[in-house]
Amino acid sequence: LFPAVYDFSAKMTLDEIIEKMISKTNEVLYPFYGTINAQGKTVQQVMTVASLLEKEGVTYEDRTKIASVFYNRIAEDMPLQTDISVLYALGEHKEFISIKETEVESPYNLYVNKGFGPGPFNSPSLEAIKAALNPVESSYLFFLADTDTGKVYFADTYEEHLELKEKYIDSKLEK
């Protein structure tokens, strides 16, 4: 359901409200159906990636790079391993998740399940949808964010990722 401002009357039924929101989603996505089809993706896949980008990135540039990571991981038959999926599966929000939490049993947990999962994790913005359709060309397979600065760091290899993790996350936790 597309996030927007809607006019509802007190007389509307729940079905009418949902139908109006679905109609708005279709209206927003309509210009992109050809691109989605040309890329060999489904609307559900694009909306799922966009929903992850909505929470994983702040800027459009970061979101296009994160989209690249997700599509590269899918192409390599790797799980997406996104914290957003674990938080959704847990039904809570927090800054960090534990190793134990990445093992939660849920089809939405993309640490243990490969692919896009059952569907979107939220209602993504138009910017996130555009980023999902326009990933940068890269060989990135990993990313992490410095939660103090908001800067996102990308890596091609697990070794590079671990170095970035030590520098921007672990060293701060040790203080």
SULBEL-V544136 format. One record per residue. N is the residue number from 1. RES is the residue in three letters. PHI is phi as a letter, one per 30 degrees, with the letter a starting at -180 (* if undefined). PSI is psi in whole degrees, 0 to 359 (* if undefined). D_LAST is the distance of its C-alpha to the last C-alpha in whole Angstrom. Layout:
N,RES,PHI,PSI,D_LAST
N,RES,PHI,PSI,D_LAST
//
This chain:
1,LEU,*,122,42
2,PHE,d,133,42
3,PRO,d,117,39
4,ALA,a,176,42
5,VAL,c,126,44
6,TYR,b,149,47
7,ASP,c,114,50
8,PHE,b,147,51
9,SER,c,158,54
10,ALA,d,340,54
11,LYS,d,350,56
12,MET,d,143,55
13,THR,d,165,54
14,LEU,e,318,51
15,ASP,d,320,52
16,GLU,d,321,53
17,ILE,d,312,50
18,ILE,d,319,48
19,GLU,d,320,51
20,LYS,d,320,51
21,MET,d,322,47
22,ILE,d,319,48
23,SER,d,319,50
24,LYS,d,318,48
25,THR,e,314,46
26,ASN,d,319,49
27,GLU,d,317,50
28,VAL,d,320,46
29,LEU,d,339,46
30,TYR,e,314,50
31,PRO,d,345,49
32,PHE,c,353,47
33,TYR,e,320,49
34,GLY,d,317,51
35,THR,d,316,47
36,ILE,e,312,46
37,ASN,d,315,49
38,ALA,d,329,49
39,GLN,d,358,46
40,GLY,i,25,47
41,LYS,c,167,44
42,THR,c,161,45
43,VAL,e,319,44
44,GLN,d,319,42
45,GLN,d,313,40
46,VAL,d,315,40
47,MET,d,326,39
48,THR,d,312,36
49,VAL,d,316,34
50,ALA,e,321,35
51,SER,d,324,33
52,LEU,d,318,30
53,LEU,d,325,30
54,GLU,e,321,30
55,LYS,c,333,27
56,GLU,d,329,25
57,GLY,b,158,26
58,VAL,c,314,26
59,THR,c,157,29
60,TYR,e,317,32
61,GLU,e,312,31
62,ASP,d,319,28
63,ARG,d,322,30
64,THR,d,328,33
65,LYS,d,319,30
66,ILE,d,321,29
67,ALA,e,319,32
68,SER,e,316,33
69,VAL,e,311,30
70,PHE,d,313,32
71,TYR,d,324,35
72,ASN,d,320,34
73,ARG,d,320,33
74,ILE,d,315,36
75,ALA,d,330,38
76,GLU,c,5,36
77,ASP,h,39,37
78,MET,c,149,33
79,PRO,d,152,31
80,LEU,d,330,30
81,GLN,h,54,26
82,THR,c,131,25
83,ASP,e,329,23
84,ILE,e,320,26
85,SER,d,323,28
86,VAL,d,315,26
87,LEU,d,321,25
88,TYR,d,315,29
89,ALA,d,324,30
90,LEU,d,338,28
91,GLY,i,31,29
92,GLU,b,167,26
93,HIS,b,132,24
94,LYS,a,168,20
95,GLU,d,319,17
96,PHE,b,150,16
97,ILE,c,155,19
98,SER,c,164,18
99,ILE,e,319,20
100,LYS,d,319,23
101,GLU,d,334,23
102,THR,d,353,24
103,GLU,c,4,27
104,VAL,e,136,29
105,GLU,d,112,33
106,SER,a,141,34
107,PRO,d,342,36
108,TYR,d,348,33
109,ASN,d,102,30
110,LEU,d,14,30
111,TYR,d,321,28
112,VAL,c,338,31
113,ASN,c,132,34
114,LYS,d,163,35
115,GLY,j,195,36
116,PHE,d,349,36
117,GLY,i,182,36
118,PRO,d,340,39
119,GLY,l,183,38
120,PRO,e,154,36
121,PHE,c,352,33
122,ASN,a,187,34
123,SER,c,102,37
124,PRO,d,155,35
125,SER,d,167,36
126,LEU,d,321,39
127,GLU,d,318,36
128,ALA,d,323,35
129,ILE,d,315,38
130,LYS,d,320,39
131,ALA,d,322,36
132,ALA,d,331,36
133,LEU,c,349,40
134,ASN,b,55,39
135,PRO,d,149,36
136,VAL,d,157,35
137,GLU,d,122,37
138,SER,a,172,34
139,SER,c,15,33
140,TYR,d,136,29
141,LEU,b,352,29
142,PHE,b,153,25
143,PHE,a,157,23
144,LEU,a,159,19
145,ALA,c,138,18
146,ASP,d,109,15
147,THR,d,342,15
148,ASP,d,319,14
149,THR,c,338,17
150,GLY,i,358,19
151,LYS,d,137,20
152,VAL,c,135,21
153,TYR,c,140,21
154,PHE,c,148,24
155,ALA,b,147,25
156,ASP,d,329,28
157,THR,b,161,27
158,TYR,d,324,24
159,GLU,d,314,23
160,GLU,d,318,22
161,HIS,d,316,21
162,LEU,d,322,18
163,GLU,d,316,18
164,LEU,d,320,17
165,LYS,d,315,15
166,GLU,d,315,13
167,LYS,d,317,12
168,TYR,c,349,12
169,ILE,b,297,11
170,ASP,e,318,9
171,SER,d,330,7
172,LYS,d,328,6
173,LEU,d,333,5
174,GLU,d,342,4
175,LYS,d,*,0
//
